[in-house]
Amino acid sequence: MRTSNALNQAALLLLICSCTLATAPAQISVVNATAVGTVVDEKGGVLPGVTVRITNVGTNITEQAVTDGEGRYRIGNLPPGDYRLEAELTGFKTAIVKGVKLEVKQTARYDLTLTIGQISDKVEVVGEVALLKADSAEIGSVVYERMIKELPLNGRNYLQLAYLTPGATTGSEAYGGYYGSTAGTYNGLSSLQNEYQLDGGMNTSLDLITVAVRPPVDAIREFKVETTSYSAEFGRAAGAVISAVTKSGTNEFHGGLWEFFRNDKLDARDFFSGTKPPYRQNQYGAMIGGPILKDKLFFFGSWEGSRIRQGVNQTATVPTALERAGDFSQSTRFGASQIYDPFNLDATGQRTLFPGGKIPTSRFNAVAAKALSYYPLPNIDGFPNYRVFPSIQQNNDKALGRVDYKPSDKNTFFGRYAWETEPRFEPAAIPLM
């Protein structure tokens, strides 16, 4: 008993620390699902006082409600996932509905019918589908975990799947270009008018007006794209509201490792290009989740890294060997020998030419001469006269950790920390530039 209490206290402390470390603004909306319905008998008469329980298949956590005088029940704050629904009343057989799937921000209606019999008798229904949505007005689409896992994603950015939503078109990248948010436009509105949420908290960068953190694809359970008629809690957005929900641990340990790569050795040469620039892309990561205290305390963690090295064609104009020595007589760019001395004037006050287009080395500035030594020599004819294939370096690291805690039937806590960084180095043809 002491060990259990100690673990409970440690879990609560961990959750408090997780919430304290969270960097997202404290703007929270509802992302969990709600199950509603009416319980009737075989003749269609409503049944008050029916105990309705709904159990998460993965965590075995149960929530319950009792039908009111009109036979209605409502059970809220249900994380998206797979559930089992039960209804029981003395004098009636227990009704069980298996295969109940609740989506992010869904209000799912499951009306139940009880038949006369012993409460120990059970009537099971498998694969029941929620009735036509009539309890909320928003219009949107849900991208499920299976779609996230199985559909091809170049770069493993879950927001690319938002294009599956009706009314979505390809938008522009976020300010900065390389950040790669793949922000779409919905119903003709600007991508800057979208709202991004993660586990009910705002996930919109106020600087770039795009998604702030993109969790690893394997850490997302599902996400929903609402395009119109959403509730008043989303006051800022005029475009789409994209709400993602991260995975949580269950009563069983699950994990995974992955590595995705692209290499120019496996690519074909572009038809209009004489060479094939170097390209290396590696994306790798790991995840693990499971129980800390069975049926009560669960954890989930994920990390993913990406490394991209891409050769690019850069050109510049650099001083020739003669120009480095002050001889511009062969430099057609500067009008052959028409190089003027800014410090010597003739009788009419006009600048005089350097004899033969050559500048004496005694006139060289010491700082400029030192900087000139860092410039490369030409390697191609014409102008520009220098070509190089430097490598763009783009790194990305993202991590996510989550803890879920159910200390009692009346209280549920969860803490989640997400972090992402993406430095990028894009060299010019000449390092000094």
Rosetta blueprint (number, residue, H / E / L):
1 M L
2 R H
3 T H
4 S H
5 N H
6 A H
7 L H
8 N H
9 Q H
10 A H
11 A H
12 L H
13 L H
14 L H
15 L H
16 I H
17 C H
18 S H
19 C H
20 T H
21 L H
22 A L
23 T L
24 A L
25 P L
26 A L
27 Q L
28 I E
29 S L
30 V L
31 V L
32 N L
33 A E
34 T E
35 A E
36 V E
37 G E
38 T E
39 V E
40 V E
41 D L
42 E L
43 K L
44 G L
45 G L
46 V E
47 L L
48 P L
49 G L
50 V L
51 T E
52 V E
53 R E
54 I E
55 T E
56 N E
57 V L
58 G L
59 T L
60 N L
61 I L
62 T E
63 E E
64 Q E
65 A E
66 V E
67 T L
68 D L
69 G L
70 E L
71 G L
72 R E
73 Y E
74 R E
75 I E
76 G E
77 N E
78 L E
79 P L
80 P L
81 G E
82 D E
83 Y E
84 R E
85 L E
86 E E
87 A E
88 E E
89 L L
90 T L
91 G L
92 F E
93 K L
94 T E
95 A E
96 I E
97 V E
98 K E
99 G E
100 V E
101 K E
102 L E
103 E L
104 V L
105 K L
106 Q L
107 T E
108 A E
109 R E
110 Y L
111 D L
112 L E
113 T E
114 L L
115 T L
116 I E
117 G L
118 Q L
119 I L
120 S L
121 D L
122 K E
123 V E
124 E E
125 V E
126 V E
127 G L
128 E L
129 V L
130 A L
131 L L
132 L L
133 K L
134 A L
135 D L
136 S L
137 A L
138 E L
139 I E
140 G E
141 S E
142 V E
143 V E
144 Y L
145 E H
146 R H
147 M H
148 I H
149 K H
150 E H
151 L L
152 P L
153 L L
154 N L
155 G L
156 R L
157 N L
158 Y H
159 L H
160 Q H
161 L H
162 A H
163 Y H
164 L H
165 T L
166 P L
167 G L
168 A E
169 T E
170 T L
171 G L
172 S L
173 E L
174 A L
175 Y L
176 G L
177 G L
178 Y L
179 Y L
180 G L
181 S L
182 T L
183 A L
184 G L
185 T E
186 Y E
187 N L
188 G L
189 L L
190 S L
191 S H
192 L H
193 Q H
194 N L
195 E E
196 Y E
197 Q E
198 L E
199 D L
200 G L
201 G E
202 M E
203 N L
204 T E
205 S E
206 L L
207 D L
208 L L
209 I L
210 T E
211 V E
212 A L
213 V L
214 R L
215 P L
216 P L
217 V H
218 D H
219 A H
220 I E
221 R E
222 E E
223 F E
224 K E
225 V E
226 E E
227 T E
228 T E
229 S L
230 Y L
231 S L
232 A L
233 E L
234 F L
235 G L
236 R L
237 A L
238 A L
239 G L
240 A L
241 V E
242 I E
243 S E
244 A E
245 V E
246 T E
247 K L
248 S L
249 G L
250 T L
251 N L
252 E L
253 F L
254 H E
255 G E
256 G E
257 L E
258 W E
259 E E
260 F E
261 F E
262 R E
263 N E
264 D H
265 K H
266 L H
267 D L
268 A L
269 R L
270 D L
271 F L
272 F L
273 S L
274 G L
275 T L
276 K L
277 P L
278 P L
279 Y E
280 R E
281 Q E
282 N E
283 Q E
284 Y E
285 G E
286 A E
287 M E
288 I E
289 G E
290 G E
291 P E
292 I E
293 L E
294 K L
295 D L
296 K L
297 L E
298 F E
299 F E
300 F E
301 G E
302 S E
303 W E
304 E E
305 G E
306 S E
307 R E
308 I E
309 R E
310 Q E
311 G E
312 V L
313 N L
314 Q E
315 T E
316 A E
317 T L
318 V L
319 P L
320 T L
321 A H
322 L H
323 E H
324 R H
325 A L
326 G L
327 D E
328 F L
329 S L
330 Q L
331 S L
332 T H
333 R H
334 F H
335 G L
336 A L
337 S L
338 Q L
339 I L
340 Y E
341 D E
342 P E
343 F E
344 N E
345 L E
346 D L
347 A L
348 T L
349 G L
350 Q L
351 R E
352 T E
353 L E
354 F L
355 P H
356 G H
357 G H
358 K E
359 I L
360 P L
361 T H
362 S H
363 R H
364 F L
365 N L
366 A H
367 V H
368 A H
369 A H
370 K H
371 A H
372 L H
373 S L
374 Y L
375 Y L
376 P L
377 L L
378 P L
379 N L
380 I L
381 D L
382 G L
383 F L
384 P L
385 N L
386 Y E
387 R E
388 V E
389 F L
390 P L
391 S E
392 I E
393 Q E
394 Q E
395 N E
396 N E
397 D E
398 K E
399 A E
400 L E
401 G E
402 R E
403 V E
404 D E
405 Y E
406 K E
407 P E
408 S E
409 D L
410 K L
411 N E
412 T E
413 F E
414 F E
415 G E
416 R E
417 Y E
418 A E
419 W E
420 E E
421 T E
422 E L
423 P L
424 R E
425 F E
426 E L
427 P L
428 A L
429 A L
430 I L
431 P L
432 L L
433 M L
